């Protein structure tokens, strides 16, 4: 007999966020998605969901200057997107595709590692 707890245990398994320093370095090479500045220092802004004491996956990062990065944390994701007229759900796959084109081998390694986890 299957219990609800047994099914829930399979549904709510722990998913570890991807850590990819090479991808973050790639993100930092681009201009800020908020103010579109190329003149300021650019950070990798983690935009995905996060848990207590845990960052989102590195694949959810977008380039942002320090001012916009701070603004993202202060306003939250929805407020930041509304203010700057951008959509994270559109930008993230575009940056991932650019990375895949530039670094096909590394991209495949990251995807394989994510599937194995």
PyMOL CGO cylinders between C-alpha atoms (Angstrom):
from pymol import cmd
from pymol.cgo import CYLINDER

trace = [
    CYLINDER, 0.00, 0.00, 0.00, 1.37, 3.41, -1.00, 0.3, 1, 1, 1, 1, 1, 1,
    CYLINDER, 1.37, 3.41, -1.00, 1.05, 6.22, 1.47, 0.3, 1, 1, 1, 1, 1, 1,
    CYLINDER, 1.05, 6.22, 1.47, 0.70, 9.88, 0.61, 0.3, 1, 1, 1, 1, 1, 1,
    CYLINDER, 0.70, 9.88, 0.61, 3.94, 10.54, 2.48, 0.3, 1, 1, 1, 1, 1, 1,
    CYLINDER, 3.94, 10.54, 2.48, 5.75, 8.06, 0.23, 0.3, 1, 1, 1, 1, 1, 1,
    CYLINDER, 5.75, 8.06, 0.23, 4.48, 9.77, -2.90, 0.3, 1, 1, 1, 1, 1, 1,
    CYLINDER, 4.48, 9.77, -2.90, 5.24, 13.23, -1.51, 0.3, 1, 1, 1, 1, 1, 1,
    CYLINDER, 5.24, 13.23, -1.51, 8.77, 12.15, -0.68, 0.3, 1, 1, 1, 1, 1, 1,
    CYLINDER, 8.77, 12.15, -0.68, 9.34, 11.44, -4.37, 0.3, 1, 1, 1, 1, 1, 1,
    CYLINDER, 9.34, 11.44, -4.37, 7.62, 14.62, -5.53, 0.3, 1, 1, 1, 1, 1, 1,
    CYLINDER, 7.62, 14.62, -5.53, 9.52, 16.93, -3.19, 0.3, 1, 1, 1, 1, 1, 1,
    CYLINDER, 9.52, 16.93, -3.19, 13.03, 15.61, -3.56, 0.3, 1, 1, 1, 1, 1, 1,
    CYLINDER, 13.03, 15.61, -3.56, 15.88, 18.04, -2.96, 0.3, 1, 1, 1, 1, 1, 1,
    CYLINDER, 15.88, 18.04, -2.96, 17.08, 19.68, -6.15, 0.3, 1, 1, 1, 1, 1, 1,
    CYLINDER, 17.08, 19.68, -6.15, 20.53, 21.15, -5.86, 0.3, 1, 1, 1, 1, 1, 1,
    CYLINDER, 20.53, 21.15, -5.86, 21.16, 24.39, -7.75, 0.3, 1, 1, 1, 1, 1, 1,
    CYLINDER, 21.16, 24.39, -7.75, 23.76, 24.30, -10.50, 0.3, 1, 1, 1, 1, 1, 1,
    CYLINDER, 23.76, 24.30, -10.50, 27.09, 25.96, -9.69, 0.3, 1, 1, 1, 1, 1, 1,
    CYLINDER, 27.09, 25.96, -9.69, 29.04, 27.05, -12.77, 0.3, 1, 1, 1, 1, 1, 1,
    CYLINDER, 29.04, 27.05, -12.77, 31.77, 29.66, -12.27, 0.3, 1, 1, 1, 1, 1, 1,
    CYLINDER, 31.77, 29.66, -12.27, 32.56, 29.67, -16.00, 0.3, 1, 1, 1, 1, 1, 1,
    CYLINDER, 32.56, 29.67, -16.00, 28.93, 30.57, -16.79, 0.3, 1, 1, 1, 1, 1, 1,
    CYLINDER, 28.93, 30.57, -16.79, 28.99, 33.40, -14.23, 0.3, 1, 1, 1, 1, 1, 1,
    CYLINDER, 28.99, 33.40, -14.23, 32.20, 34.75, -15.80, 0.3, 1, 1, 1, 1, 1, 1,
    CYLINDER, 32.20, 34.75, -15.80, 30.42, 34.64, -19.18, 0.3, 1, 1, 1, 1, 1, 1,
    CYLINDER, 30.42, 34.64, -19.18, 27.46, 36.58, -17.72, 0.3, 1, 1, 1, 1, 1, 1,
    CYLINDER, 27.46, 36.58, -17.72, 29.76, 39.27, -16.26, 0.3, 1, 1, 1, 1, 1, 1,
    CYLINDER, 29.76, 39.27, -16.26, 31.15, 40.01, -19.75, 0.3, 1, 1, 1, 1, 1, 1,
    CYLINDER, 31.15, 40.01, -19.75, 27.84, 41.55, -20.83, 0.3, 1, 1, 1, 1, 1, 1,
    CYLINDER, 27.84, 41.55, -20.83, 26.20, 44.88, -20.12, 0.3, 1, 1, 1, 1, 1, 1,
    CYLINDER, 26.20, 44.88, -20.12, 23.61, 45.43, -17.40, 0.3, 1, 1, 1, 1, 1, 1,
    CYLINDER, 23.61, 45.43, -17.40, 20.13, 44.18, -18.32, 0.3, 1, 1, 1, 1, 1, 1,
    CYLINDER, 20.13, 44.18, -18.32, 18.52, 46.82, -16.07, 0.3, 1, 1, 1, 1, 1, 1,
    CYLINDER, 18.52, 46.82, -16.07, 20.06, 50.16, -17.04, 0.3, 1, 1, 1, 1, 1, 1,
    CYLINDER, 20.06, 50.16, -17.04, 21.80, 48.75, -20.14, 0.3, 1, 1, 1, 1, 1, 1,
    CYLINDER, 21.80, 48.75, -20.14, 25.12, 50.24, -19.03, 0.3, 1, 1, 1, 1, 1, 1,
    CYLINDER, 25.12, 50.24, -19.03, 28.44, 48.88, -20.25, 0.3, 1, 1, 1, 1, 1, 1,
    CYLINDER, 28.44, 48.88, -20.25, 30.46, 51.42, -18.26, 0.3, 1, 1, 1, 1, 1, 1,
    CYLINDER, 30.46, 51.42, -18.26, 29.85, 50.08, -14.76, 0.3, 1, 1, 1, 1, 1, 1,
    CYLINDER, 29.85, 50.08, -14.76, 31.17, 47.00, -13.00, 0.3, 1, 1, 1, 1, 1, 1,
    CYLINDER, 31.17, 47.00, -13.00, 28.82, 44.11, -13.79, 0.3, 1, 1, 1, 1, 1, 1,
    CYLINDER, 28.82, 44.11, -13.79, 27.80, 41.42, -11.31, 0.3, 1, 1, 1, 1, 1, 1,
    CYLINDER, 27.80, 41.42, -11.31, 25.96, 38.19, -11.96, 0.3, 1, 1, 1, 1, 1, 1,
    CYLINDER, 25.96, 38.19, -11.96, 22.49, 38.76, -10.50, 0.3, 1, 1, 1, 1, 1, 1,
    CYLINDER, 22.49, 38.76, -10.50, 20.85, 35.52, -9.34, 0.3, 1, 1, 1, 1, 1, 1,
    CYLINDER, 20.85, 35.52, -9.34, 17.22, 35.93, -10.34, 0.3, 1, 1, 1, 1, 1, 1,
    CYLINDER, 17.22, 35.93, -10.34, 15.73, 32.50, -9.65, 0.3, 1, 1, 1, 1, 1, 1,
    CYLINDER, 15.73, 32.50, -9.65, 14.01, 31.20, -6.57, 0.3, 1, 1, 1, 1, 1, 1,
    CYLINDER, 14.01, 31.20, -6.57, 16.18, 30.61, -3.54, 0.3, 1, 1, 1, 1, 1, 1,
    CYLINDER, 16.18, 30.61, -3.54, 15.78, 28.97, -0.17, 0.3, 1, 1, 1, 1, 1, 1,
    CYLINDER, 15.78, 28.97, -0.17, 16.99, 29.92, 3.25, 0.3, 1, 1, 1, 1, 1, 1,
    CYLINDER, 16.99, 29.92, 3.25, 20.73, 30.59, 3.03, 0.3, 1, 1, 1, 1, 1, 1,
    CYLINDER, 20.73, 30.59, 3.03, 20.90, 29.33, -0.53, 0.3, 1, 1, 1, 1, 1, 1,
    CYLINDER, 20.90, 29.33, -0.53, 21.36, 31.15, -3.84, 0.3, 1, 1, 1, 1, 1, 1,
    CYLINDER, 21.36, 31.15, -3.84, 19.44, 30.31, -6.97, 0.3, 1, 1, 1, 1, 1, 1,
    CYLINDER, 19.44, 30.31, -6.97, 21.07, 28.24, -9.69, 0.3, 1, 1, 1, 1, 1, 1,
    CYLINDER, 21.07, 28.24, -9.69, 23.89, 29.94, -11.58, 0.3, 1, 1, 1, 1, 1, 1,
    CYLINDER, 23.89, 29.94, -11.58, 21.95, 29.27, -14.79, 0.3, 1, 1, 1, 1, 1, 1,
    CYLINDER, 21.95, 29.27, -14.79, 19.33, 31.77, -13.53, 0.3, 1, 1, 1, 1, 1, 1,
    CYLINDER, 19.33, 31.77, -13.53, 21.86, 34.62, -13.38, 0.3, 1, 1, 1, 1, 1, 1,
    CYLINDER, 21.86, 34.62, -13.38, 21.72, 37.76, -15.51, 0.3, 1, 1, 1, 1, 1, 1,
    CYLINDER, 21.72, 37.76, -15.51, 24.27, 40.58, -15.85, 0.3, 1, 1, 1, 1, 1, 1,
    CYLINDER, 24.27, 40.58, -15.85, 23.59, 43.63, -13.71, 0.3, 1, 1, 1, 1, 1, 1,
    CYLINDER, 23.59, 43.63, -13.71, 25.58, 46.61, -12.51, 0.3, 1, 1, 1, 1, 1, 1,
    CYLINDER, 25.58, 46.61, -12.51, 25.97, 47.01, -8.75, 0.3, 1, 1, 1, 1, 1, 1,
    CYLINDER, 25.97, 47.01, -8.75, 23.24, 49.67, -8.63, 0.3, 1, 1, 1, 1, 1, 1,
    CYLINDER, 23.24, 49.67, -8.63, 20.72, 47.44, -10.43, 0.3, 1, 1, 1, 1, 1, 1,
    CYLINDER, 20.72, 47.44, -10.43, 21.79, 44.36, -8.44, 0.3, 1, 1, 1, 1, 1, 1,
    CYLINDER, 21.79, 44.36, -8.44, 21.06, 46.21, -5.19, 0.3, 1, 1, 1, 1, 1, 1,
    CYLINDER, 21.06, 46.21, -5.19, 17.79, 47.46, -6.68, 0.3, 1, 1, 1, 1, 1, 1,
    CYLINDER, 17.79, 47.46, -6.68, 16.76, 43.90, -7.55, 0.3, 1, 1, 1, 1, 1, 1,
    CYLINDER, 16.76, 43.90, -7.55, 17.18, 42.84, -3.92, 0.3, 1, 1, 1, 1, 1, 1,
    CYLINDER, 17.18, 42.84, -3.92, 15.34, 45.90, -2.62, 0.3, 1, 1, 1, 1, 1, 1,
    CYLINDER, 15.34, 45.90, -2.62, 12.39, 45.83, -5.06, 0.3, 1, 1, 1, 1, 1, 1,
    CYLINDER, 12.39, 45.83, -5.06, 12.10, 42.11, -5.64, 0.3, 1, 1, 1, 1, 1, 1,
    CYLINDER, 12.10, 42.11, -5.64, 12.02, 40.38, -9.00, 0.3, 1, 1, 1, 1, 1, 1,
    CYLINDER, 12.02, 40.38, -9.00, 8.56, 41.55, -10.11, 0.3, 1, 1, 1, 1, 1, 1,
    CYLINDER, 8.56, 41.55, -10.11, 9.15, 45.21, -9.23, 0.3, 1, 1, 1, 1, 1, 1,
    CYLINDER, 9.15, 45.21, -9.23, 12.55, 45.20, -10.94, 0.3, 1, 1, 1, 1, 1, 1,
    CYLINDER, 12.55, 45.20, -10.94, 11.13, 43.67, -14.12, 0.3, 1, 1, 1, 1, 1, 1,
    CYLINDER, 11.13, 43.67, -14.12, 8.25, 46.17, -14.20, 0.3, 1, 1, 1, 1, 1, 1,
    CYLINDER, 8.25, 46.17, -14.20, 10.51, 49.16, -13.68, 0.3, 1, 1, 1, 1, 1, 1,
    CYLINDER, 10.51, 49.16, -13.68, 13.02, 48.17, -16.37, 0.3, 1, 1, 1, 1, 1, 1,
    CYLINDER, 13.02, 48.17, -16.37, 10.46, 46.66, -18.80, 0.3, 1, 1, 1, 1, 1, 1,
    CYLINDER, 10.46, 46.66, -18.80, 12.25, 43.31, -19.01, 0.3, 1, 1, 1, 1, 1, 1,
    CYLINDER, 12.25, 43.31, -19.01, 11.26, 39.69, -18.42, 0.3, 1, 1, 1, 1, 1, 1,
    CYLINDER, 11.26, 39.69, -18.42, 13.66, 37.32, -16.71, 0.3, 1, 1, 1, 1, 1, 1,
    CYLINDER, 13.66, 37.32, -16.71, 11.83, 34.36, -18.27, 0.3, 1, 1, 1, 1, 1, 1,
    CYLINDER, 11.83, 34.36, -18.27, 12.75, 35.67, -21.73, 0.3, 1, 1, 1, 1, 1, 1,
    CYLINDER, 12.75, 35.67, -21.73, 16.31, 36.85, -21.01, 0.3, 1, 1, 1, 1, 1, 1,
    CYLINDER, 16.31, 36.85, -21.01, 17.59, 33.80, -19.13, 0.3, 1, 1, 1, 1, 1, 1,
    CYLINDER, 17.59, 33.80, -19.13, 17.09, 31.33, -22.00, 0.3, 1, 1, 1, 1, 1, 1,
    CYLINDER, 17.09, 31.33, -22.00, 18.66, 33.82, -24.42, 0.3, 1, 1, 1, 1, 1, 1,
    CYLINDER, 18.66, 33.82, -24.42, 21.84, 34.06, -22.32, 0.3, 1, 1, 1, 1, 1, 1,
    CYLINDER, 21.84, 34.06, -22.32, 21.91, 30.27, -21.91, 0.3, 1, 1, 1, 1, 1, 1,
    CYLINDER, 21.91, 30.27, -21.91, 21.66, 29.87, -25.69, 0.3, 1, 1, 1, 1, 1, 1,
    CYLINDER, 21.66, 29.87, -25.69, 24.49, 32.38, -26.24, 0.3, 1, 1, 1, 1, 1, 1,
    CYLINDER, 24.49, 32.38, -26.24, 26.61, 30.42, -23.77, 0.3, 1, 1, 1, 1, 1, 1,
    CYLINDER, 26.61, 30.42, -23.77, 25.76, 27.14, -25.51, 0.3, 1, 1, 1, 1, 1, 1,
    CYLINDER, 25.76, 27.14, -25.51, 26.84, 28.62, -28.86, 0.3, 1, 1, 1, 1, 1, 1,
    CYLINDER, 26.84, 28.62, -28.86, 30.12, 30.03, -27.49, 0.3, 1, 1, 1, 1, 1, 1,
    CYLINDER, 30.12, 30.03, -27.49, 31.04, 27.12, -25.21, 0.3, 1, 1, 1, 1, 1, 1,
    CYLINDER, 31.04, 27.12, -25.21, 29.28, 24.00, -26.54, 0.3, 1, 1, 1, 1, 1, 1,
    CYLINDER, 29.28, 24.00, -26.54, 31.53, 21.49, -24.75, 0.3, 1, 1, 1, 1, 1, 1,
    CYLINDER, 31.53, 21.49, -24.75, 31.30, 23.17, -21.34, 0.3, 1, 1, 1, 1, 1, 1,
    CYLINDER, 31.30, 23.17, -21.34, 27.56, 23.61, -21.76, 0.3, 1, 1, 1, 1, 1, 1,
    CYLINDER, 27.56, 23.61, -21.76, 27.10, 19.89, -22.43, 0.3, 1, 1, 1, 1, 1, 1,
    CYLINDER, 27.10, 19.89, -22.43, 29.19, 19.05, -19.33, 0.3, 1, 1, 1, 1, 1, 1,
    CYLINDER, 29.19, 19.05, -19.33, 26.99, 21.29, -17.17, 0.3, 1, 1, 1, 1, 1, 1,
    CYLINDER, 26.99, 21.29, -17.17, 23.78, 19.83, -18.55, 0.3, 1, 1, 1, 1, 1, 1,
    CYLINDER, 23.78, 19.83, -18.55, 25.07, 16.27, -18.06, 0.3, 1, 1, 1, 1, 1, 1,
    CYLINDER, 25.07, 16.27, -18.06, 26.08, 17.08, -14.48, 0.3, 1, 1, 1, 1, 1, 1,
    CYLINDER, 26.08, 17.08, -14.48, 22.67, 18.57, -13.76, 0.3, 1, 1, 1, 1, 1, 1,
    CYLINDER, 22.67, 18.57, -13.76, 20.86, 15.48, -15.08, 0.3, 1, 1, 1, 1, 1, 1,
    CYLINDER, 20.86, 15.48, -15.08, 23.07, 13.17, -13.00, 0.3, 1, 1, 1, 1, 1, 1,
    CYLINDER, 23.07, 13.17, -13.00, 22.31, 15.04, -9.77, 0.3, 1, 1, 1, 1, 1, 1,
]
cmd.load_cgo(trace, "trace")
